């Protein structure tokens, strides 16, 4: 998913290079996915992304011989005529659930969803690839890779995370989106309705690394239609964790939770980029990545 507008980052972080060669976070995820055995990449984009970067991705796809689809998440997509009036004051995308829906025509097999501006590490892709290859992604069986909340914070401000609760069998019981999570001295807290609640550092959170079956598109279409019927305000969005939770509650889906020991890194604020650049540089030094990804 690369269709966000980067409001807090104050720029299009999807195309902001983090290496001397101009490689982006998305390119590192593509590289890790290819190494794990994936052969098809669908990038959900917005109209603000420079054409030069899209051409760059197309050249990489030709060179590395993988199937690439570029799909635009426009605010008009999947909007029935009876809801056209909701577009008048709409300036931002409809959210991550709508982003997945926009890729419906390109996807006919089990697939992985990630954020373009998050670095997940190699193991997340390896684990999810094994999950798909073993037939563990089916009509009513999905998966997600979870990270400990302590490994996903920003030193530069509050972050949004989907806090997970697991069943005894390790499957996902509940995922609740918390929009203001931050570290206060030795504690990690989230703020909701003006109240603070402490979160244990090893609490698992969703970072939007999901494994889905294409059957989910039918659910998302129904959910998006219901969302539009509720007459949302111009800034409301439809989130993946919210829709997955509804499917779990209605027993129409079960979600396996995969873990990883790799570090997660993301760019929420401009200051986060420095830490990510240093991390990737260290990975290159330690031979985890070549000095030029696509040479």
Number of C-alpha atoms within 10 A of each C-alpha: 22 26 25 25 19 17 12 10 15 11 14 17 25 24 21 16 16 20 18 10 11 12 16 19 28 24 21 21 21 21 17 21 23 18 13 18 13 18 15 17 19 19 24 22 22 19 11 10 17 11 10 10 13 15 11 10 19 17 13 18 19 11 11 14 12 15 13 17 17 17 20 17 27 19 18 15 14 14 16 10 8 9 13 11 11 16 12 8 10 15 10 16 22 24 18 22 21 24 28 20 21 19 19 15 9 14 17 10 13 20 20 22 18 18 22 24 24 21 24 25 18 20 18 24 24 18 17 25 19 13 18 20 12 9 10 20 23 19 15 17 17 26 25 25 23 22 26 22 24 18 15 21 21 20 13 12 14 18 17 18 23 21 21 21 16 15 10 8 9 12 17 21 18 19 22 15 16 15 14 15 24 24 18 10 6 7 13 18 19 21 15 12 5 6 8 13 11 14 17 12 15 11 14 24 24 23 25 22 21 22 26 24 21 17 15 21 20 11 16 19 16 10 18 20 14 11 15 18 11 9 12 12 11 15 12 14 17 20 16 20 23 16 18 23 19 16 17 17 13 10 10 13 18 22 25 22 21 18 16 18 11 14 16 19 22 20 21 23 20 14 14 17 19 11 15 20 16 13 15 19 18 13 14 16 12 10 10 12 16 12 15 12 14 14 8
